[in-house]
Amino acid sequence: MGETNLLIFSICLQAAIGITLFSLLGGLLYRDKQFKTASYLAAFLAVMGILASFTHLGHPLSALNVFGGFGRSWLSNEAILAGIFAGLAVLNAVIVYLKPDDKGLITGITGLGSLLGLVVVFSMAKIYTTASVPAWQGINTYVDFYTTTIALGALLFLAAGFRSLRDANKKVFGYAILVAVAIQAATSIPHILNLNQMGLAAQDSLRVLNSISGLIWVKWVLVLSGAALLLLPANAGKISRKDKSPSKILFVAGMALVVGQIIGRYLFYAALVVMNVGLV
């Protein structure tokens, strides 16, 4: 698929933003704990996303044209704000490595990164909802991007910080994932069903999705079952270091959720049927 780089960019960056959000929450809830691995993972995913976006441009120098439209183009806004967020994520990882006990500075950077990240997600969704692709228009794109950010962020933060959270109450992360996925399903499924009422291009998108309906079912089975299964380790109380069951459950549920969200983003781009000339 020609939009592979966009898929990598959007998934990686949204996951990084989600991890940053939950790193901020974790730092506020558990002031005696450190989440170094989560910070490193957020920085890595943010950088990977930025690199994928440069690759999509075809030539790195093309980015200069994108940056020149800041304030006038949502694409330019997204590119610049995403770059700033990635810089904050890397800076946070460096500070966590060098000065892990400076809680105030770490909280400040993750707080700023979280706020900026939410704006980045809005900019990403805005680009697609203003495109000439009926299947991307409407509130569903915003909901999909934000719920993916929350679900992947909570999951990857929980996985990266599971050792630190071994004796802590982790319910908030499991329920955050389950609620995000439930909202995603509640908006996405009706949106697909309504494509038949949105014009010829939308109907063509629906036909494309109907041709890969099996993949849609796989996505929702993986996402919903993964989210539900994650409640087991998330609800676990104190865990013996010898007890590997919660870690195994987390791995299986996490893989199901991640693969399901990646399939969902593939389906998002698979529905690209334009009314006229495509992106504006």
N, C-alpha and C positions, 0 to 999 in steps of 0.2 A: 504494500500500500504506500502511495506517495506521501502520506502524511505521517509517516513513522516518527520523524524528528519532532513534529508538533506533539504527537502523543507522548514521547519521552519528555519533552519540555514541560507540558502541562501536568503530567502525573508527578514527575520528580519535584517540580517547583511547589505544587500544591501539597505534596507530602512533606516537604521541607517546612513550609509555612505551618502546617498542622503540628509538626513536631515542636516547632518554636512556641506555638500557642500552648501546648500541653507541658512544655518545659517551664514556661512561665507559671502555669497553674501548679505544676509539681513543686516548683521552688517556693511558692506561697503556701502550699498545703504542708509540705514536709521540709521545714527550714533546716533540719539537721542532716539532710541527705544531699548527695551530689549526683548529677545526671550527665557525666562527662560523655558517655557513649552516645546519648541522644543528641548532644550538641555537635559532636563530630559527624554523626549521621546526617543531621540537618544541613550542615555545611557541605558535605559531600554531595547530597542530592541537589542542593541549590546550584552548585557549580556544574554538575552534570546537566541540569536543566538548561543553564545558560549556554553551555557548550553546544547542546542540541539545537538551541534556537539560532546560534551563529551558523551552524551547519545548514539549517533550513534556508537561511538567506542566500546560500549558494556561494557567497564570497564575503569574508569578514568585513571588507571595506564597505559593503552594502549597508552595514549597521550605521555608518555615518549619516546616510540619508534618512534612516529611521529616527535617529536621535535628533535630527534637525526639526522634526515636527512636534516636539514636546509641547503640550498644552493645546495643540490643535488637532492631534490625531490620537485615537485610543491605542493604536498600535505603538506609536512612539511613547505614549505614557506607560504602557505595559513594559516595553523594553527597558526604559530607564529605571522605572520603579523596581522591576525585577532584578536589575543589576545592583541597585542600591541594597535591596533585601539580601541578595547573595553576599554582598560585601559585609553586611551586618552579621550574617550567619557565620561567615569565616572569622570575623573579628571576635564574635562570641566564643567560637571554638578555641581560638588562640588564648583568650583570657581565661577560659575554663581550664585550659592546660597549664598556663603559667601562674595564674592567681585564683585557684579554685575556691579559696575561702573568702574572696571579695564578693559576698552575696549581693550587696547593694549595686555594684557595677554590673554584675551578671543580670540581675533583675531588671535594671534599667535598659540594658541592650535587648534582652528578650522581650521586654514590654514594647520598646520601639519597633523591634522587628515584627512582633505580632500585629501591631496596629498597621504598619506598612504592608505586611503580608495580606491582611484583609482587603486593603485597597488594591493590591496587585490582583487578587482573585476577582474583584469586581471589574477591573480593567480587562482581564482576560475574557470574562463572560461578555462584557460590553462589545468587544470586537466581533464576537460571533453573533450576538443578537442584532447587530446593525448590518450584518451581511445579507446578501440576497439569497439566503438559504432558509426557506420556510421552516424546515425541521429544527433549526437552531433558534428560531425566534420565540420570544415569550419568557415567562418566569422560570420555566423548567431548566434552562441552561444555567441560570444563577444558582438555583437550588442544587443542581447536579455538581457544580464546581465547588460550592461551599460544603456540601455534605461529604464529597470525596475528600476535601481538605481535612474535615473533622475526623472522618472514619480512619483514613490512612494515618493521620497525625497521631491520634490516640493509640492506634494499634502499634505503630512503630516506636512511639515513646514507651508504651508498656513493655514491648519486647526488649528495647534497648536498656530500660531501667528496671527490668524485672528483679535482678539481684538486689538492687538498692531498695526495692519496694517489697522484698520478700516477707517482711513482718508488718507491712502497712496495709491499710484498707484501700483496695484498688477498685472498688465498685464504680467510682465515678468514670473511669476510663471505659469499662465494659458497657455501662449504660449510655455513655456518650456515643459509642460506636453503634449500638443497637438503635438508638433514637435517630441518629443520622441516616442509617441505612433504611429505616422504616419511612422516614420523610422522603428519601430519595425514591423509594418504590412508589409511594403514594402520589408523587408528582410525575414520575417518568412514565409509568404504565398508562395513565390516562392521556398523557401527551402523545404517546405513540398511537393510541387508538383514535385520537382526534385529528391525526394527520389527513385522514380521508376527507375532512371538511375544510381543508386549508388551501385548495387550489391544485393545479396539475403537478407542479414541482413537488409539493408535499406528498401528493399521491404517489409520485414516482419514488420518493424516499420510502414511503410505506411499502411499496412493492419490493424495493431492495431489502428492507428489513424483514419482510415476510419470507424472502428467499433464504435468509439465514436465521429463521426463527428458532432453530435448534440452538444456535449460539446465544440467543437472548435468554432462553430457558436455562442454559448452562450458567450464564452470568448470574441470574437471580438465585439459582440454587446455591451457587458458591458464596455469593454475598450474604444472603440471608442465613444460611446454615453456619457460615463462618462467624458472623456477628453473634448469633445465638450461642454458638459453642464457646466463644470468647468469654462469656459470662462465667464459665466455670473457673478458669484460673483467676479472673478478675475478682471473683467473689471469695476466693480462697483466703483464709486468714493466715496465721503464722504457718510457714512451711519449713519442714526440715530440709537441710541442705542435701540430704540423701534422697529426698523424694523428688523424682524426676517427672512424675505424672503431669503436674501443671505446666511444666516447660514443654512437654510433648504436645499437650493439648493446645498450648499457645502457638506452637509452630504450625500444627495442622490447620487450626482455625485461621491463623494469620496468612498462611499461604493461600487458603481458599478465598479470603477476603481480598488480598492483593491481586490475585489472578482474576477474580471476578470484576474488580474495578478496572483493571487493564482491558479486559474484554469490553466492558461498558464504554470505555473511551474509544476503543476501536469502532464500536457500533456508532458512536457519535459522529466520527468522521466518515463512516460508511454511508451515512444518511445524507452526504453532501450532494444534493441535487439543486442547482441554482435556478432562479427564475429568469435571470438574464445573463449577467456577466460575472456573477460570483461575488467575491469579497469586495467591499467598498472601503 
